[in-house]
Amino acid sequence: MHPTSRRRFLGDLAGLAGTLWLTSASPAAAARARRKYTLDLVCGAIGVQANQRQAIAWARQAGFESVQPVPQELALLSESDAQELAQTLREARLTWGAAGLPVEFRRDEAAFTRDVAALPALAQALQRAGASRVGTWLSPSHDELTYTANLAQHARRLREVAKILADHGQRLGLEYVGPKTLWSAKRFPFIHTLAETRDLIAAIGQDNVGVVLDSWHWYTAGESEQDLLSLSNRDVVACDLNDAPAGIPVDEQMDSRRELPAATGVIDVATFLRALVTIGYDGPVRAEPFNQPLNDLDDDAAVRATADALRKAFTVAGVL
């Protein structure tokens, strides 16, 4: 056999062997091999007060893979300071997660107009830092606006936001809020399911808008694995991973009383995380437990407890 042909033949055999290994390996091993999403730290979500550099240090110390960027801080950096921060991030072997949207779009027009005027500079700061994801949440009820009127207002305002973010290479994620205790709390229920969120995204009509998924809202909205599998990686901007208190009916769960991932087993985090692997999701997965015992811990203990909980969930799902 000619040497070149032999090398090609052996290469083909190696490729075939790799394919056979992936198809014959356990589902957990295959999931580990295909996971693209990152174990992400958001300090504010766990009661930890930290500036951008401290958040990076906490993330590095606890073994996270990404960290939330804070546009208000990034915008204050000089060019040299921004380059130094980027180097610090690289040395920590971290990437950026998703920033919070610094625009109040749920209240009056004056607040929205004020914040939108400041958004281009903040979006530019994110772009300079190399971050590309921004997320926010949708209030699931309103005292004055009907569903139709509220949808129109959200579509108009968020379209304007999405256009500004797109000019600076940013994607916008929208998080629905699922608990019945919230969407029934005011006169007019609003978006509280994945399907409704996708309707809003269609009404916005900008291709840089997707969803922020949260296992808590997926659970309280009564959704399934198939709902997750109906999405693509491009549809998902960020993900939160949480568990729920045991012994409480789903329709009585309170949004402000959650548990760390895999703490109780009430929420099927394994199915949730495996579905993210299946759709090829490549963004941040972070904890947002709104949990008072966690908030009461010292900062270093809270960061370590959160990292441990996320790793436990990833291990249960077979993706770590």
C-alpha positions as CSV (number, residue, x, y, z in Angstrom):
1,M,0.0,0.0,0.0
2,H,1.3,3.5,-0.8
3,P,2.4,5.3,2.4
4,T,0.0,8.2,1.8
5,S,-2.9,5.8,1.2
6,R,-1.9,3.9,4.3
7,R,-1.9,7.0,6.4
8,R,-5.3,8.0,5.1
9,F,-6.6,4.4,5.7
10,L,-5.3,4.5,9.3
11,G,-6.8,8.0,9.8
12,D,-10.2,6.7,8.6
13,L,-10.0,3.8,11.1
14,A,-9.2,6.2,13.9
15,G,-12.1,8.4,13.0
16,L,-14.4,5.3,12.9
17,A,-13.2,4.2,16.2
18,G,-13.9,7.6,17.7
19,T,-17.4,7.5,16.3
20,L,-18.0,4.0,17.6
21,W,-16.8,5.0,21.0
22,L,-19.2,8.0,21.2
23,T,-22.1,5.9,20.0
24,S,-21.3,3.0,22.3
25,A,-20.3,5.0,25.4
26,S,-22.8,5.6,28.2
27,P,-25.1,8.5,27.8
28,A,-23.3,10.2,30.7
29,A,-19.9,9.8,29.0
30,A,-21.3,11.1,25.7
31,A,-22.8,14.1,27.5
32,R,-19.5,15.0,29.2
33,A,-17.8,14.8,25.8
34,R,-20.3,17.2,24.2
35,R,-20.9,19.8,27.0
36,K,-20.3,23.3,25.7
37,Y,-21.8,25.4,28.5
38,T,-19.9,26.9,31.4
39,L,-20.2,26.8,35.1
40,D,-20.8,30.5,35.7
41,L,-20.5,32.8,38.8
42,V,-23.0,35.7,39.3
43,C,-22.0,37.1,42.7
44,G,-25.1,39.3,43.2
45,A,-27.4,36.3,42.7
46,I,-25.9,34.6,45.8
47,G,-25.7,37.6,48.1
48,V,-22.0,38.3,47.5
49,Q,-20.9,41.9,47.0
50,A,-17.9,42.0,44.7
51,N,-16.5,44.4,42.0
52,Q,-15.5,43.0,38.7
53,R,-11.9,42.1,39.6
54,Q,-13.0,40.5,42.9
55,A,-15.7,38.4,41.1
56,I,-13.0,37.1,38.7
57,A,-10.8,36.2,41.7
58,W,-13.7,34.4,43.4
59,A,-14.5,32.5,40.2
60,R,-10.9,31.5,39.7
61,Q,-10.5,30.3,43.3
62,A,-13.7,28.2,43.3
63,G,-13.2,26.6,39.9
64,F,-15.9,28.4,37.9
65,E,-15.5,28.5,34.1
66,S,-17.1,31.9,33.5
67,V,-18.1,35.0,35.4
68,Q,-20.8,37.7,34.9
69,P,-19.6,41.0,33.3
70,V,-20.8,44.2,34.8
71,P,-21.2,46.9,32.1
72,Q,-21.4,49.8,34.5
73,E,-17.9,48.9,35.8
74,L,-16.4,48.0,32.4
75,A,-17.5,51.4,31.0
76,L,-15.4,53.2,33.6
77,L,-12.2,51.5,32.6
78,S,-9.5,53.2,30.6
79,E,-8.2,51.4,27.5
80,S,-5.2,50.2,29.3
81,D,-7.2,49.1,32.3
82,A,-9.6,47.2,30.0
83,Q,-6.7,45.4,28.4
84,E,-5.3,44.5,31.8
85,L,-8.7,43.1,32.9
86,A,-8.9,41.0,29.7
87,Q,-5.5,39.6,30.5
88,T,-6.6,38.8,34.1
89,L,-9.6,37.0,32.7
90,R,-7.5,34.9,30.3
91,E,-5.0,34.0,33.1
92,A,-7.8,32.9,35.2
93,R,-9.0,30.6,32.3
94,L,-12.4,32.2,32.5
95,T,-14.8,33.5,29.9
96,W,-17.6,36.1,30.2
97,G,-21.1,34.9,31.1
98,A,-24.1,37.2,30.5
99,A,-24.5,40.8,31.8
100,G,-27.8,42.1,33.3
101,L,-29.7,44.5,31.1
102,P,-29.2,48.0,32.5
103,V,-32.5,49.3,31.3
104,E,-35.8,49.6,33.3
105,F,-38.4,48.7,30.6
106,R,-41.1,47.5,33.0
107,R,-42.1,50.9,34.4
108,D,-43.0,54.3,33.1
109,E,-41.8,55.8,29.8
110,A,-39.5,58.3,31.5
111,A,-37.4,55.6,33.2
112,F,-37.2,53.7,30.0
113,T,-36.1,56.7,27.9
114,R,-33.5,57.6,30.5
115,D,-31.9,54.2,30.5
116,V,-32.0,53.6,26.8
117,A,-30.1,56.8,26.3
118,A,-27.2,55.4,28.4
119,L,-27.3,51.9,26.8
120,P,-25.0,52.5,23.8
121,A,-22.0,53.4,26.0
122,L,-22.6,50.4,28.2
123,A,-23.1,48.0,25.2
124,Q,-19.9,49.4,23.7
125,A,-18.1,48.6,27.0
126,L,-19.3,45.0,26.9
127,Q,-18.1,44.7,23.3
128,R,-14.7,46.1,24.1
129,A,-14.3,43.6,26.9
130,G,-15.3,40.7,24.6
131,A,-18.7,40.0,26.2
132,S,-21.6,39.3,23.9
133,R,-24.6,38.2,26.1
134,V,-27.2,40.4,28.0
135,G,-30.2,39.1,29.9
136,T,-33.3,40.3,31.7
137,W,-36.5,39.1,33.2
138,L,-40.2,39.7,32.3
139,S,-42.7,40.6,35.0
140,P,-45.5,38.0,34.7
141,S,-48.5,40.3,35.6
142,H,-49.6,43.9,35.6
143,D,-52.2,45.9,37.5
144,E,-53.2,48.2,34.6
145,L,-52.1,46.8,31.2
146,T,-54.0,44.0,29.6
147,Y,-52.0,41.1,28.1
148,T,-52.3,42.6,24.6
149,A,-51.4,46.1,25.6
150,N,-48.5,44.8,27.7
151,L,-47.2,42.7,24.9
152,A,-47.3,45.7,22.5
153,Q,-45.3,47.8,25.0
154,H,-42.8,45.1,25.6
155,A,-42.3,44.5,21.9
156,R,-41.8,48.2,21.2
157,R,-39.4,48.9,24.0
158,L,-37.4,45.7,23.8
159,R,-37.1,46.1,20.0
160,E,-35.4,49.4,20.6
161,V,-33.1,47.8,23.2
162,A,-32.3,44.9,20.9
163,K,-31.3,47.2,18.0
164,I,-28.8,49.1,20.2
165,L,-27.3,45.8,21.5
166,A,-27.0,44.4,18.0
167,D,-25.0,47.5,17.0
168,H,-22.4,46.4,19.5
169,G,-22.4,42.6,18.9
170,Q,-24.7,41.8,21.8
171,R,-27.5,39.2,22.1
172,L,-30.5,39.9,24.4
173,G,-32.1,37.1,26.4
174,L,-35.6,37.3,28.0
175,E,-36.5,35.2,31.1
176,Y,-40.1,34.3,31.7
177,V,-41.2,34.0,35.4
178,G,-43.3,30.9,35.9
179,P,-44.8,30.7,39.5
180,K,-48.5,30.9,39.7
181,T,-48.1,32.9,42.9
182,L,-46.6,35.7,40.8
183,W,-48.5,35.6,37.5
184,S,-51.8,35.6,39.4
185,A,-50.7,38.3,41.9
186,K,-52.0,41.3,39.9
187,R,-55.1,42.0,37.8
188,F,-53.8,41.0,34.4
189,P,-51.5,37.9,34.0
190,F,-48.7,38.3,31.5
191,I,-46.0,36.1,29.9
192,H,-45.0,33.2,32.2
193,T,-44.2,30.3,29.8
194,L,-41.6,29.5,27.2
195,A,-44.2,29.5,24.4
196,E,-45.4,33.0,25.3
197,T,-41.8,34.2,25.5
198,R,-41.2,33.0,22.0
199,D,-44.3,34.8,20.9
200,L,-42.9,38.0,22.3
201,I,-39.5,37.4,20.6
202,A,-41.4,37.0,17.3
203,A,-43.2,40.3,17.9
204,I,-39.9,42.0,18.6
205,G,-38.6,40.8,15.3
206,Q,-34.8,41.1,15.9
207,D,-32.6,38.1,15.3
208,N,-30.3,38.8,18.3
209,V,-33.1,38.1,20.8
210,G,-33.5,34.8,22.6
211,V,-34.5,33.3,25.9
212,V,-33.0,33.0,29.4
213,L,-33.9,29.6,30.6
214,D,-34.3,28.8,34.3
215,S,-34.9,25.3,35.7
216,W,-37.1,27.0,38.4
217,H,-39.4,28.7,35.9
218,W,-39.3,25.6,33.6
219,Y,-40.6,23.6,36.6
220,T,-43.2,26.1,37.9
221,A,-44.5,26.6,34.3
222,G,-45.2,22.8,34.1
223,E,-42.9,22.4,31.1
224,S,-41.1,19.3,29.8
225,E,-38.0,18.1,28.2
226,Q,-39.6,18.5,24.8
227,D,-40.1,22.2,25.4
228,L,-36.3,22.5,25.9
229,L,-35.5,20.3,22.9
230,S,-37.7,22.6,20.7
231,L,-35.0,25.2,21.1
232,S,-31.6,25.6,19.4
233,N,-28.4,26.9,20.8
234,R,-29.1,30.2,18.9
235,D,-32.4,30.5,20.8
236,V,-30.8,30.4,24.3
237,V,-28.7,33.3,25.6
238,A,-28.2,32.3,29.3
239,C,-29.4,29.7,31.8
240,D,-30.1,29.6,35.5
241,L,-30.1,26.4,37.5
242,N,-32.0,26.1,40.8
243,D,-33.9,23.6,42.9
244,A,-37.2,24.1,44.8
245,P,-38.2,23.5,48.4
246,A,-39.6,20.1,49.2
247,G,-43.2,19.5,50.3
248,I,-44.7,22.5,48.6
249,P,-47.2,22.0,45.7
250,V,-45.9,23.5,42.5
251,D,-48.6,26.2,42.3
252,E,-47.8,27.3,45.8
253,Q,-44.0,27.8,45.2
254,M,-42.8,31.3,46.0
255,D,-40.2,32.8,43.7
256,S,-38.2,34.2,46.6
257,R,-37.7,30.8,48.3
258,R,-35.6,28.6,46.2
259,E,-32.8,26.1,46.8
260,L,-29.3,25.6,45.3
261,P,-29.1,23.2,42.3
262,A,-29.7,19.5,43.2
263,A,-30.3,20.4,46.9
264,T,-33.7,18.7,47.1
265,G,-34.3,16.8,43.9
266,V,-37.7,18.5,43.4
267,I,-36.6,19.9,40.1
268,D,-35.2,17.4,37.5
269,V,-31.9,19.3,36.9
270,A,-30.4,16.2,35.2
271,T,-33.0,16.3,32.4
272,F,-32.7,20.0,32.1
273,L,-28.9,20.0,31.8
274,R,-28.8,17.0,29.4
275,A,-31.3,18.8,27.2
276,L,-29.0,21.8,27.0
277,V,-26.2,19.4,25.9
278,T,-28.5,18.0,23.2
279,I,-29.3,21.4,21.7
280,G,-25.6,22.4,21.8
281,Y,-26.1,25.3,24.2
282,D,-22.7,27.0,24.7
283,G,-23.4,29.8,27.2
284,P,-23.3,30.3,31.0
285,V,-25.2,28.1,33.5
286,R,-25.4,29.9,36.9
287,A,-27.2,29.6,40.2
288,E,-29.9,32.1,41.3
289,P,-31.4,30.6,44.4
290,F,-32.7,33.6,46.3
291,N,-31.8,31.6,49.4
292,Q,-31.5,33.3,52.8
293,P,-29.2,30.7,54.5
294,L,-26.8,31.1,51.5
295,N,-27.0,34.9,51.7
296,D,-26.1,34.7,55.4
297,L,-22.8,32.9,54.7
298,D,-19.5,34.7,54.4
299,D,-18.7,35.6,50.8
300,D,-16.0,32.9,50.3
301,A,-18.3,30.3,51.8
302,A,-21.2,31.3,49.7
303,V,-19.1,31.2,46.5
304,R,-17.7,27.7,47.4
305,A,-21.2,26.4,48.3
306,T,-22.6,27.6,45.0
307,A,-19.7,26.1,43.1
308,D,-20.2,22.8,44.9
309,A,-23.9,22.8,44.2
310,L,-23.4,23.4,40.5
311,R,-20.8,20.7,40.3
312,K,-23.1,18.3,42.1
313,A,-25.9,19.0,39.6
314,F,-23.5,18.7,36.6
315,T,-22.3,15.4,38.1
316,V,-25.9,14.1,38.6
317,A,-26.6,14.9,35.0
318,G,-23.4,13.2,33.9
319,V,-22.0,16.3,32.2
320,L,-19.0,17.0,34.5
